[in-house]
Amino acid sequence: MTKHFIEANPYPWPHNGDLRPETTALLIIDMQRDFCDPHGYLASSGYDIAGTRAIVPVVTSVYQQVRSWGGLVIYTREGHRPDLSDLPPLKAWRSRRGGGEIGTPGPMGRLLVRGEHGWDIIDELKPQSGDVVVDKPGYSAFYATDLERILSTRGIRNLILTGVTTDVCVHSTLRDAVDRNYECLVIEDACAASVPENHAAALRTIATEGGIFGAVANSASLNLKPKS
């Protein structure tokens, strides 16, 4: 077997050089209007969305490269049922304190509610035929979803993570993935946080202890050759 690595910190990824499209998936986490639009949930909570908007072309580039290579692409969307029956009281309370109360009306419909305009993926990154969309009520894409079933059915072992926010939904998904024995690579310039310092800290955490949560790479380091 010819080994294939991506230059990353703190080690060339994946560790065994067994990088193949049939065992690799790209996760595009929560690139929704509610997190990337000035009228969405994140902006309503008082945060600057310049960072989440800035990564859109980078995520698009990574998406195109993985699809051309033949890897699986999985999108996630965070949101709750219209009757809010899956919204935990603590999460509802926290969102009220944050200024963007989940379920309340906004310019693009009710904030973080499934089916609303703000809840859907931004136009620049619309899923294409063959892509998978996973709807989740929590921060981790593994919590209360069928993501693990999808990955195991396809024989996926390696995950490339992009999206928002680095310190919350990306990191929550990452940690759950590592506990399930997936080897993860986070693309640093294809992720963003509501607070830039949190983005940097979350990335540093991944690479500690020899790569406790996997590895971190820049999008320029991807060297995925299109399938012939």
Secondary structure, DSSP 8 states (H G I E B T S, - for coil): -----B--BSS-BSTT----GGGEEEEEE--BHHHHSTTSHHHHTT---HHHHHTHHHHHHHHHHHHHHT-EEEEEEE-B-TT-TTS-HHHHHHHHHHT--TTSEETTEETTBTTSGGGSB-GGG---TT-EEEEESSSSTTTTSSHHHHHHHHT--EEEEEEE-IIIIIHHHHHHHHHTT-EEEEEEEEEE-SSHHHHHHHHHHHHGGGTTT-EEE-GGG-------
